Amino acid sequence: MLISLFTAVLYLLSGLGLVSKLRNPTSFAASLPRSVLLGPVVLALLIHGWLLYQGMFSPAGLNVGLFAVLSLVGWLVSLLLVVVSLSQPVEMLGAIVFPFTAFTVLLLAYNPVGHYLTLQLDAGLKLHILLSILAYSLLSIAAVQAALLYIQDHHLHNKHPGGFIRALPPLETMETLLFRMIGLGFVTLSLSLTSGAFYLDDIFGQHLAHKTVLSVLAWLIFAILLWGRWQFGWRGRTAIRWTITGFVILMLAYFGSKFVIQLILQR
């Protein structure tokens, strides 16, 4: 428990440093190099990865319970954010992502009971699970990017360019980064759905029908968004609305059933 708490604190240190930088671009945190602000989260990722290995792999099988998968997604989103921030100005997303990941660390620590699958899974199924989690993680970053883009757009339209807006990249850069994330997430989601069609025995079976339908619906929403961007130059609030809608539907597909079964029905 103590090591989980320590890991959560490390995530929060980086997250709060970025929050401080957003709120006041002239603060002490804003004067720190990016490597210093992200230093605690790098250590947190290493410890969190070890905790996930301990919590997800056991003699009982692979833990794919709600809290284990949620913690894995938080870890992967934070990892992707740190890696991408090496070449793109996206580290400010950590102000939202890192505190969320800290929360998932504690959820896994205090709710260790999960749902286990046999470790002798077919390689195709392992690939499908990996692609699904990766797609959700990439599109989660896009959703956070869209939320910040909305706030930035709102402030600029209301002629309030000061405050934390000064700590963010220019609006056009934010939009470009958003569509890069969506494009990469869309490709990964496409591969996930394709692998599911090949390797799952009955992708529209009773226990998978809602996941499949919602995932396909989310895929269509992101496909329309990317087409609209290509054909009509969609941007701003139009892009934000489509991104958030697609993400919410995908979230329901990935976690909706697990939430109902584990927390409400307690099965």
Buried (B, 14 or more C-beta within 10 A) or exposed (E): EEBBEEBBEBBBBBBBBBBBBBBBBEBEBBEBEEEEBBBBBBBBBEBBBEBBEEBBEEEEBBBBBBBBBBBBBBBBBBBBBBEBBEEBBBBBBBBBBBBBBBBBBBBBBEBBEBBBBEEEBEEEBBBBBBBBBBBBBBBBBBBBBBBBBBBBBEBEEEEEEEEBBEBBBEBEEBBBBBBBBBBBBBEBBBBBBEBBEEBBEEBEEEEBEBBBEBBBBBBEBBBEBBEBBEEEEBBEBBBBBBBBBBBBBBBBBBBBBBBEBBEEEEE
